[in-house]
């Protein structure tokens, strides 16, 4: 009887662990399209993460006169589905560097928290290397990508980063897991590479936090808690009624205008 009870506990533990991991990484290799289908020129970029994992990215544009936005996408699908969320910025004069984490799209390997973090670091370095003659680089992370963007820039300043856009970031791995499965997450998940650990170390690089009030995937409270902990300069764009990753959708022209105004302010500041 005791052995059966232990076996049941282990089974429940494994099921909860599997559910939590799925919340953080849900990749696929489906081709959802490419920038050329939207009239945007792009280059395929192949580079390696610090452990040698081969990654795939796109440089959209390549001659933008305002700056380069490095995009960290969310936890599901791959960049061919996510690029549409920011493609409108190319028409505003920005180059876009997008990439797939390990295990996503045609990037090699399997996703892990540490591995994805290393991939983000490699992507920033590659984007700066590709456009070494340019000075204005901005990180734009969404959901899981926003958490990684904040955690990354809290540890590394890179020298050319003018600001960070964090849309629908979660406060920590434990807190978002607790929202999904309750207090048991405290025993199953650690906060390694969580944004709340370093968000107060990002200044003087400015941050724009953006979050929809009707986000049911990552509750609005997560960005508010990060904003409260961050130091100036910082902004908070709270989009009334917006759901997960829809703050800058085509119907929200006011949010888009605010984002462009913020980007120009960052770029023009000394």
C-alpha positions as CSV (number, residue, x, y, z in Angstrom):
1,X,0.0,0.0,0.0
2,X,2.8,2.4,0.9
3,X,4.6,1.7,-2.4
4,X,1.3,2.4,-4.3
5,X,0.8,5.6,-2.5
6,X,4.4,6.7,-3.4
7,X,3.8,5.7,-7.0
8,X,0.6,7.8,-7.1
9,X,2.5,10.8,-5.7
10,X,5.3,10.5,-8.2
11,X,2.7,10.2,-11.0
12,X,0.9,13.4,-9.9
13,X,4.3,15.1,-9.6
14,X,5.3,14.1,-13.1
15,X,1.9,15.2,-14.6
16,X,2.1,18.6,-12.9
17,X,5.7,19.0,-14.1
18,X,4.7,18.2,-17.7
19,X,1.9,20.7,-17.5
20,X,4.2,23.4,-16.2
21,X,6.8,22.7,-18.9
22,X,4.1,23.0,-21.6
23,X,3.1,26.4,-20.2
24,X,6.7,27.7,-20.8
25,X,7.6,26.0,-24.1
26,X,5.2,24.8,-26.8
27,X,7.1,24.9,-30.1
28,X,6.3,23.6,-33.5
29,X,8.0,23.5,-37.0
30,X,5.0,24.5,-39.1
31,X,5.7,27.1,-41.8
32,X,3.1,29.9,-41.3
33,X,4.5,32.1,-44.0
34,X,7.4,34.6,-44.5
35,X,7.8,38.4,-44.7
36,X,7.9,38.3,-48.5
37,X,4.3,37.4,-48.5
38,X,3.6,40.8,-46.8
39,X,5.9,42.7,-49.3
40,X,8.8,42.8,-46.9
41,X,12.4,42.0,-47.9
42,X,14.3,39.7,-45.6
43,X,17.4,37.6,-45.2
44,X,17.7,34.1,-43.7
45,X,20.3,34.3,-40.8
46,X,22.0,31.2,-39.4
47,X,24.0,31.5,-36.2
48,X,25.0,29.5,-33.1
49,X,24.1,29.8,-29.5
50,X,27.0,29.7,-26.9
51,X,26.8,25.9,-26.6
52,X,27.0,25.4,-30.4
53,X,23.2,24.9,-31.0
54,X,22.4,26.1,-34.5
55,X,19.7,28.7,-34.7
56,X,17.7,30.3,-37.5
57,X,16.6,33.9,-37.8
58,X,15.4,36.6,-40.2
59,X,16.6,40.1,-40.8
60,X,13.7,42.0,-42.2
61,X,14.6,45.2,-44.0
62,X,18.3,45.8,-43.5
63,X,18.3,49.5,-44.3
64,X,15.9,51.0,-41.8
65,X,16.9,54.5,-40.9
66,X,15.5,54.5,-37.4
67,X,17.0,51.5,-35.7
68,X,16.9,47.7,-35.3
69,X,14.3,45.9,-33.2
70,X,15.4,42.5,-31.9
71,X,12.3,40.4,-31.3
72,X,11.9,37.6,-28.7
73,X,8.7,35.8,-29.4
74,X,6.2,34.0,-27.2
75,X,6.3,30.3,-26.0
76,X,4.2,28.7,-28.8
77,X,4.6,27.9,-32.5
78,X,7.7,29.7,-34.1
79,X,8.8,33.0,-35.6
80,X,6.9,32.5,-38.8
81,X,3.7,32.9,-36.9
82,X,4.9,35.6,-34.6
83,X,6.5,38.0,-37.0
84,X,3.1,39.4,-38.1
85,X,2.7,40.9,-34.6
86,X,5.6,43.3,-35.2
87,X,5.8,43.5,-39.0
88,X,4.1,46.9,-39.0
89,X,7.2,48.4,-37.4
90,X,9.2,47.7,-40.6
91,X,6.9,50.2,-42.4
92,X,7.7,52.7,-39.7
93,X,11.4,52.7,-40.7
94,X,12.8,50.0,-38.4
95,X,14.8,46.9,-39.3
96,X,13.6,43.7,-37.5
97,X,15.7,40.9,-36.3
98,X,13.7,37.8,-35.4
99,X,14.9,34.3,-34.5
100,X,13.7,31.0,-33.2
101,X,14.8,29.6,-29.9
102,X,16.2,26.1,-29.9
103,X,13.6,23.5,-30.8
104,X,11.4,26.1,-32.5
105,X,11.0,26.3,-36.3
106,X,14.1,25.1,-38.0
107,X,16.4,25.9,-35.0
108,X,18.1,22.8,-33.6
109,X,17.8,21.2,-30.2
110,X,15.1,21.1,-27.5
111,X,13.9,24.1,-25.5
112,X,15.0,24.6,-21.9
113,X,15.0,27.7,-19.7
114,X,18.8,28.1,-19.7
115,X,19.1,27.2,-23.3
116,X,16.5,29.7,-24.5
117,X,18.2,32.4,-22.4
118,X,21.5,31.6,-24.1
119,X,19.8,31.8,-27.5
120,X,18.5,35.3,-26.7
121,X,22.0,36.4,-25.7
122,X,23.4,34.9,-29.0
123,X,20.6,36.7,-31.0
124,X,21.4,40.1,-29.6
125,X,25.1,39.7,-30.3
126,X,24.4,38.4,-33.8
127,X,22.0,41.3,-34.6
128,X,24.6,43.9,-33.4
129,X,27.3,42.0,-35.4
130,X,25.2,42.1,-38.6
131,X,24.6,45.8,-38.3
132,X,27.8,46.9,-36.6
133,X,27.6,50.3,-38.3
134,X,24.4,51.1,-36.6
135,X,23.8,52.4,-33.0
136,X,20.1,52.1,-32.2
137,X,19.0,48.6,-31.0
138,X,15.8,47.9,-29.1
139,X,14.7,44.6,-27.5
140,X,11.0,43.8,-28.0
141,X,9.9,40.8,-26.0
142,X,6.4,39.3,-25.9
143,X,5.1,37.0,-23.1
144,X,7.9,34.4,-22.5
145,X,10.1,36.6,-24.8
146,X,9.4,39.6,-22.6
147,X,10.5,37.8,-19.5
148,X,13.7,36.7,-21.2
149,X,14.3,40.2,-22.6
150,X,14.1,41.7,-19.1
151,X,16.2,39.0,-17.5
152,X,18.8,39.3,-20.3
153,X,19.2,43.0,-20.2
154,X,19.3,43.0,-16.4
155,X,22.5,40.9,-16.7
156,X,24.0,42.3,-19.9
157,X,23.9,45.9,-21.2
158,X,25.6,45.2,-24.6
159,X,26.4,48.9,-25.2
160,X,24.0,49.7,-28.0
161,X,20.6,48.9,-26.5
162,X,18.4,52.0,-26.3
163,X,15.4,50.5,-24.6
164,X,13.3,47.4,-23.9
165,X,9.7,46.8,-24.8
166,X,8.1,44.2,-22.6
167,X,4.6,43.1,-23.6
168,X,2.7,40.8,-21.3
169,X,5.8,39.8,-19.3
170,X,5.3,37.5,-16.3
171,X,6.8,38.5,-12.9
172,X,8.6,35.2,-12.2
173,X,8.4,31.6,-13.2
174,X,7.0,30.6,-9.9
175,X,4.3,33.3,-9.9
176,X,3.0,32.5,-13.4
177,X,3.1,28.7,-12.6
178,X,1.2,29.3,-9.4
179,X,-1.5,31.1,-11.5
180,X,-1.9,27.9,-13.5
181,X,-1.6,25.1,-10.9
182,X,-1.7,26.8,-7.5
183,X,0.7,26.8,-4.6
184,X,2.2,23.4,-5.5
185,X,4.3,25.3,-8.1
186,X,6.5,26.6,-5.3
187,X,7.8,23.1,-4.8
188,X,8.2,22.3,-8.5
189,X,9.5,25.4,-10.1
190,X,12.5,27.7,-9.3
191,X,13.0,31.3,-10.3
192,X,16.2,30.9,-12.2
193,X,16.4,33.7,-14.9
194,X,13.2,35.3,-13.7
195,X,12.8,38.9,-14.7
196,X,11.9,40.1,-11.1
197,X,15.4,39.2,-9.9
198,X,17.1,41.8,-12.1
199,X,14.4,44.3,-13.4
200,X,15.7,46.9,-10.9
201,X,19.1,46.6,-12.4
202,X,18.1,47.5,-16.0
203,X,18.2,51.3,-15.5
204,X,19.4,53.6,-17.0
205,X,18.2,51.7,-20.0
206,X,14.5,52.6,-20.3
207,X,11.6,50.1,-20.3
208,X,8.2,50.2,-21.7
209,X,5.9,47.7,-20.0
210,X,2.7,47.0,-22.0
211,X,-0.2,44.7,-21.0
212,X,-3.8,44.2,-21.8
213,X,-6.3,44.4,-18.9
214,X,-8.2,41.4,-20.3
215,X,-5.2,39.1,-20.7
216,X,-6.2,35.7,-19.4
217,X,-2.8,34.0,-20.3
218,X,-0.5,36.3,-18.3
219,X,-2.6,38.4,-15.9
220,X,-2.1,42.2,-16.0
221,X,-0.9,42.2,-12.4
222,X,2.5,40.6,-13.5
223,X,3.6,43.6,-15.6
224,X,2.3,46.0,-12.9
225,X,4.5,44.3,-10.3
226,X,7.5,44.4,-12.5
227,X,6.9,48.1,-13.3
228,X,6.7,48.9,-9.6
229,X,10.0,47.2,-9.0
230,X,11.8,48.7,-11.9
231,X,13.7,52.0,-11.6
232,X,13.3,55.1,-13.8
233,X,13.2,55.6,-16.7
234,X,10.1,53.5,-17.2
235,X,6.6,53.7,-18.7
236,X,3.5,51.6,-18.4
237,X,1.0,51.2,-21.3
238,X,-2.1,49.6,-19.9
239,X,-4.5,48.7,-22.8
240,X,-8.1,48.5,-21.7
241,X,-9.8,45.4,-22.9
242,X,-6.8,44.0,-24.8
243,X,-6.2,40.3,-24.6
244,X,-2.9,38.4,-24.6
245,X,-0.4,40.0,-27.1
246,X,-3.0,42.3,-28.7
247,X,-1.8,45.6,-27.2
248,X,-0.3,46.6,-30.5
249,X,-2.8,44.9,-32.8
250,X,-4.0,46.8,-35.9
251,X,-7.1,48.0,-34.1
252,X,-5.2,49.7,-31.3
253,X,-3.8,52.7,-33.2
254,X,-3.4,54.7,-30.0
255,X,-1.1,52.0,-28.5
256,X,0.9,51.9,-31.7
257,X,1.3,55.7,-31.7
258,X,2.5,55.6,-28.1
259,X,5.0,52.9,-29.0
260,X,6.5,54.9,-31.9
261,X,6.7,58.0,-29.9
262,X,8.5,56.1,-27.1
263,X,10.9,54.5,-29.6
264,X,11.8,57.9,-31.2
265,X,12.3,59.4,-27.8
266,X,14.8,56.6,-26.9
267,X,16.6,56.9,-30.1
268,X,17.0,60.7,-30.0
269,X,18.1,60.8,-26.4
270,X,21.8,61.1,-25.7
